[in-house]
Amino acid sequence: MRCPLNNSGRFANLDQARNRQTRRGPRLDQTSPDLAMQRIPEPELMDTDEQARAYAAADFSRAHQSYVTLFDETFPHRPARATVLDLGCGPADVTLRFAEANPGYTFHAVDGSAAMLHYARQALRSRRGLSERVRFVQACIPGAPFPRRHYDVILSNNFLHHLHDPIVLWNCVRSYAKRRTLVFVTDLFRPTSRAKAQALVRKYSAAEAPVLKRDFYNSLLAAFTPSEIEKQLADAGLDQLSIQVISDRHLVIFGARH
């Protein structure tokens, strides 16, 4: 299949990130396209038990809770009840935090990695009261057998940079969104040099396991720049969505489908 789904938290501290830029404001990229570091794709699927176990055991609580807070701030008047498609849920810590914060929401959380979903199901069993509202689906896009034709909310956290062809994510968003579906996609953005990527790894993951440091570095090199994502959205007919840089390595793509 084209696009195995997986997700891994990336050492964010989004609470410090309130100086945001949108694509309607100042230039998002830190350098001109001619000078930007070229993207180096990484494997689409994180399917080893070593990787899945490391991500499931790591403490990303501050980062992951920040995504939930940012969603709440971005959509303060959202419906109290909704069905959510979560693309690339990984070990599902983010998914379960969203479910706890939104008790009227039902989640279909999708990932292509059996190893990741093994730890996701373990985590779900430890969260009282969520099992009836969270369903995991092992699948790949395009062509995944999602339980519903359309969703009220579409989430994706730190998944876009894994894709060799990012248009498959945006096509999936377009296909499974209906009018007024809320879209909330967070991801890394690519720094302008390997040296800056290495500095980010040292700054945010010095104490992490070697596999996490390695994957963080590779993901920074595989991430897209804001202007690249802007073009992706235009090509997919989703240019009604907005882009905000929310930290020195993270951005969010958000809005309501027209």
C-alpha positions, 0 to 999 in steps of 0.5 A: 500500500502507498502509505502506512500510517504511524505517529511519533511525538517529537519533544515539543513544548508548545506552551512556549509557542505563542509567537505564531505566523500564518501563511497570510502573514510574514514569510514562513520559511526561514530561508529562500527555496534555493537555499533550503536544505533538501528533504530526505525522506525516511521510512513511511512505517515504524513497524519494529517493536523496538521503535514502538516500545520506545515511543510508548514508554517515552514521556511526551505528556507535556507535548501531547497535552499541548496539542489538546490545549491548542485544539481547544483554543483553535476551535472554542465553539466546536460541537460537543459531539463528533466522530473523529478520524485520527490518521497515524495514531501510533501508540495513541497517547495523543488520541487518548488525551483528545478523547479524555478532553472531549467526552462527547467524541468517538474516535476511529484511530488509524495506523499501519503499524501492528507494533504501534497498535499493540501498544495503543491497545495496551494504553487504551486498556489502562484508561478507564471509560474510553474503550467504548469511544476509541476504536483502532484500525490497522490500515493504510492510505489510500484505500483504507477501510474506514468505518464511516464515509465522512467525519466531523473532525480529522486529526493527524499528529506528527504523521505528515513528514513520514509520507513519501508523497504527502498528497495522499494525506490531503486527498484523504482529508478531502475525501473524508471531510464534509462541509464544516469538518474541522481539520487539525494537523500538527507536524515538524517543519524542516530546518534550514541545515543539518547543523540546525537539525542536530542542534534541535536534537541536542536541545530537546532529546539529549536524555532520550533513548538512542532510537528516539534521537535517531528518529527525531533527527531523521524526521526533521530532515524528512519534514516539509517546509511551510511553503511546501505544505502551502503548495500541497494544500493548494494542489489538493483543493484545501487552500481554505486551511491555514498554517501556523508555526507554533514552535522552533520545529512545529507547525499546525495546519487547521481550519474547517472544510468548505 
